[in-house]
């Protein structure tokens, strides 16, 4: 099934979770995640199933001045 991860389309297996999507991105904390514009706490990544056409945004903090 197709999902969008940070504006790039990816193919994932049916039954994939948000943790699986984050693995595709090789995301390292700290970051925040929203699925279809809804914030998902990090304690829920493994329990959040993905659905076809989900839009996932992973947001990394920016440091500096």
Backbone torsions as a table, in degrees:
resi	resn	phi	psi	omega
1	UNK	NA	153.6	-176.5
2	UNK	-97.8	137.4	172.4
3	UNK	-131.2	163.6	174.0
4	UNK	-113.4	124.1	-177.6
5	UNK	-121.9	110.8	-175.8
6	UNK	49.9	48.9	174.3
7	UNK	70.8	13.7	176.6
8	UNK	-120.4	130.9	-179.9
9	UNK	-76.1	134.0	177.9
10	UNK	-130.4	153.0	174.8
11	UNK	-103.2	126.1	177.1
12	UNK	-126.7	160.0	179.5
13	UNK	-72.2	146.1	171.9
14	UNK	-55.8	140.5	-178.0
15	UNK	88.8	0.9	179.4
16	UNK	-65.5	152.2	178.4
17	UNK	-112.6	174.2	177.1
18	UNK	-60.7	-35.4	176.0
19	UNK	-57.8	-41.5	178.4
20	UNK	-62.1	-41.2	179.1
21	UNK	-65.5	-40.7	179.6
22	UNK	-65.6	-30.3	175.6
23	UNK	-64.6	-38.6	177.3
24	UNK	-59.6	-36.4	-177.5
25	UNK	-84.3	-13.3	-175.3
26	UNK	54.0	43.9	-177.7
27	UNK	-71.6	136.4	176.3
28	UNK	-118.9	134.7	179.5
29	UNK	-59.8	153.3	5.7
30	UNK	-89.0	145.1	174.0
31	UNK	-161.3	163.4	175.1
32	UNK	-120.8	152.0	-176.9
33	UNK	-130.7	138.0	172.8
34	UNK	-127.5	136.6	174.5
35	UNK	-114.1	119.3	-177.4
36	UNK	52.7	44.1	177.3
37	UNK	70.8	9.8	178.2
38	UNK	-107.9	121.3	178.3
39	UNK	-59.3	138.6	175.9
40	UNK	-121.5	120.0	178.2
41	UNK	-67.1	151.1	-176.2
42	UNK	-62.0	-21.3	177.5
43	UNK	-73.1	-9.5	-177.2
44	UNK	-110.2	0.7	-176.6
45	UNK	-56.2	-48.9	-176.1
46	UNK	-69.6	-22.9	-178.9
47	UNK	-98.4	4.3	-178.5
48	UNK	-99.6	103.8	179.5
49	UNK	-73.8	147.8	176.6
50	UNK	-94.6	147.7	178.6
51	UNK	-122.1	156.5	178.3
52	UNK	-52.8	137.8	177.1
53	UNK	70.8	14.0	173.6
54	UNK	-60.7	143.8	176.9
55	UNK	-111.4	113.1	-176.4
56	UNK	-111.0	129.6	176.3
57	UNK	-118.9	125.6	175.2
58	UNK	-109.2	123.0	-174.2
59	UNK	-115.1	122.7	179.8
60	UNK	-101.6	141.1	178.1
61	UNK	-68.8	152.1	178.1
62	UNK	-112.3	129.3	178.7
63	UNK	-110.5	165.1	178.5
64	UNK	114.8	-177.2	-175.8
65	UNK	-139.8	NA	NA
